[in-house]
Amino acid sequence: MATNNDILAEADLARTGRNFMIAVYAAQFFFGGWFVAHGLNQWLEFFPRPKGSSPIARELIMALNASGLFSLVKIMEVIGGVLFLANRFVPLAVILSFPVALSIAHLNLISNPDITSKIVGVVIMGLLGLIAIGHLDKFLPMLAFNSGDPGIRGLRQLFGKK
């Protein structure tokens, strides 16, 4: 039989879980909106495109644009952002967005001298980290030390066959 303390502890755990879920959804939708807006800005120019706050940042952005790689990065931003906003394939969106977010954070934290860039670098990784932790149960199977032998079980699951 459950005691009053057990019932209160369970209610507190449920409240904490709900608050965490709300925080993850808030991060997911803010991050997704940010990625969609900045990704689409490559072509639609809602606001002036950043040129970079330091000489190395400007050189990197110019090189990415000249090589065409910046468009690929922006396509990844839009796809990841849409997946976050639609709340579909969120673990895939985390993995897709991580290299882009890490590059942005690194550039802002290491190369750009202004405080706004530093804040953006911390916030972008904090938001994506919170989203990843919120979906950690989907990533844990990838962290198996001994994953076993390869097989077709995943393909069978993908196509609905047991």
C-alpha positions in Angstrom: 0.0 0.0 0.0 1.3 3.4 -1.0 2.0 5.9 1.7 1.3 9.6 1.5 5.1 10.2 1.0 5.1 7.8 -1.9 2.1 9.5 -3.5 3.7 13.0 -3.0 7.0 11.8 -4.4 5.3 10.3 -7.5 3.3 13.5 -8.1 6.5 15.5 -7.7 8.3 13.3 -10.2 5.4 13.6 -12.7 5.4 17.4 -12.3 9.2 17.5 -12.9 8.8 15.3 -15.9 6.1 17.5 -17.3 8.2 20.7 -16.7 11.2 19.1 -18.5 9.0 18.1 -21.4 7.7 21.6 -21.7 11.3 23.0 -21.6 12.4 20.6 -24.3 9.5 21.5 -26.6 10.1 25.2 -26.0 13.8 24.7 -27.0 12.8 22.5 -29.9 10.4 25.1 -31.4 12.7 28.1 -30.7 15.7 26.3 -32.3 13.6 25.0 -35.2 12.2 28.5 -35.9 15.7 30.0 -35.7 17.1 27.4 -38.1 14.2 27.8 -40.6 14.4 31.6 -40.5 18.2 31.7 -40.9 18.2 28.9 -43.4 15.6 30.6 -45.7 17.3 33.9 -45.3 20.0 32.6 -47.6 17.5 33.0 -50.5 14.7 35.2 -49.3 16.8 37.8 -47.3 14.3 38.6 -44.5 17.2 40.5 -42.8 20.7 41.4 -43.8 22.9 38.3 -44.1 25.6 38.2 -41.5 29.0 39.0 -43.0 31.0 37.8 -39.9 32.2 39.7 -36.9 35.9 39.0 -37.4 38.2 38.7 -40.4 38.4 34.9 -40.2 34.6 34.7 -40.0 34.2 36.9 -43.0 36.8 34.7 -44.9 35.0 31.5 -43.9 31.6 32.8 -45.0 33.0 34.1 -48.3 34.7 30.7 -48.9 31.5 28.8 -48.1 29.5 31.0 -50.4 32.1 30.8 -53.2 32.2 27.0 -53.0 28.5 26.5 -52.9 28.7 24.7 -49.5 26.9 27.5 -47.7 23.7 26.6 -49.7 24.0 23.0 -48.6 24.4 24.1 -45.0 21.4 26.3 -45.3 19.4 23.5 -46.8 20.3 21.3 -43.8 19.2 24.2 -41.5 15.8 24.4 -43.2 15.2 20.6 -43.2 16.3 20.3 -39.5 14.3 23.3 -38.5 11.1 22.0 -40.3 11.5 18.6 -38.6 11.8 20.3 -35.2 8.8 22.5 -35.8 6.7 19.6 -37.1 7.9 17.4 -34.2 8.7 14.6 -36.6 12.0 12.6 -36.9 13.3 14.8 -34.0 16.3 12.5 -33.2 17.3 12.6 -36.9 16.9 16.4 -36.9 19.3 16.6 -33.8 21.9 14.6 -35.7 21.4 16.6 -38.9 21.6 19.9 -37.1 24.5 19.1 -34.8 27.4 19.7 -37.3 25.8 23.0 -38.4 25.2 24.2 -34.8 28.6 23.1 -33.7 30.2 25.1 -36.5 28.1 28.1 -35.7 28.9 27.9 -32.0 32.6 27.4 -32.6 32.9 30.3 -35.0 30.9 32.5 -32.5 32.8 31.4 -29.4 36.3 31.3 -30.8 36.6 33.7 -33.7 34.1 36.5 -33.0 35.1 39.0 -30.4 31.7 40.5 -29.5 29.6 39.4 -26.6 26.5 38.8 -28.7 28.3 36.1 -30.7 29.4 34.5 -27.5 25.9 34.4 -26.2 24.6 32.9 -29.6 27.3 30.2 -29.4 26.3 29.1 -25.9 22.5 29.4 -26.6 22.6 27.4 -29.8 24.5 24.5 -28.2 22.4 24.7 -25.0 19.2 24.5 -26.9 20.3 21.6 -29.1 21.8 19.8 -26.1 18.5 20.1 -24.2 16.6 18.7 -27.2 19.1 15.8 -27.5 18.8 15.1 -23.7 15.0 15.1 -24.1 15.3 12.4 -26.7 18.2 10.6 -25.1 16.3 7.3 -25.0 16.4 7.2 -28.8 20.2 7.7 -28.9 21.1 5.2 -26.2 21.1 2.1 -28.5 23.8 3.8 -30.6 26.0 4.0 -27.6 26.3 0.2 -27.1 29.9 -0.8 -26.5 29.4 -4.1 -28.2 26.7 -3.7 -30.9 26.8 -7.3 -32.0 27.0 -8.6 -35.5 25.5 -6.8 -38.4 22.2 -8.1 -39.8 19.0 -7.4 -41.6 16.8 -6.9 -38.5 16.8 -3.1 -38.9 15.6 -3.4 -42.5 12.9 -5.7 -41.4 11.8 -3.2 -38.7 12.0 -0.3 -41.2 9.6 -2.1 -43.6 7.3 -3.4 -40.9 8.3 -7.0 -41.0 9.2 -8.8 -37.8 
